[in-house]
Amino acid sequence: MKASIPAQAKVPITVLLVDDHDVVRQGTREMLHRHTHFTVVGEAANAEGLSGLIQLKQPDLVLLDINLPGKNGLQLTQELLARFPTLSIVLFSAHCELQYIRKAQQLGVAGFLSKTIDEQTLCAKLLEAMQGGQRPVFSPDVAEKLAKERRESAPNPFTAREQEILIQLAQGLSNQAIAKLLCLSVKTVDTHIANLMKKTGLNKRTLLVAYAFEHGLV
């Protein structure tokens, strides 16, 4: 199934590819050419002459690698957006460390996509980046990395003992087994689990376990 695009959007979207690996540019170009929504109007392997190429080709979108010889993709993004403020830049990289993602957000990129994504996701995300909605757009793995960071930085509402019991719940232990393991009374364990449910608004052990995994607490 091909990616869909709103009828009012400009078609085709003209794309300039910037990557120092010939095989990556070739593969990306072939993927985009299989979708009528895109036309690749130019390619570059580094920063040399890139501004002039953009002026000449007038692309709607630049698909830009981060790891380039000379100036890297983040440096280029800052320079290009200063010179071409209406240009849409999507970073397309194997380097998805949080410091790169955060810097890209600060610079105002239209998207940050991992090179591990498939053709369908790549095209869908590029279309999303050009639709003028919420920006930047992220590939699923990048979005999950940001979500994990938010979960880990959020204040933990549980006491150390509650956290300890939550871990044991996730291991499938009964209240009696948890009490024995932690040298507590069963009543104390029951109280801690009741507090966990009150703090989370959940009323089942299975939901507590799911919450723990979802929020990276175990």
Disulfide bonds with the S-S distance in Angstrom:
none
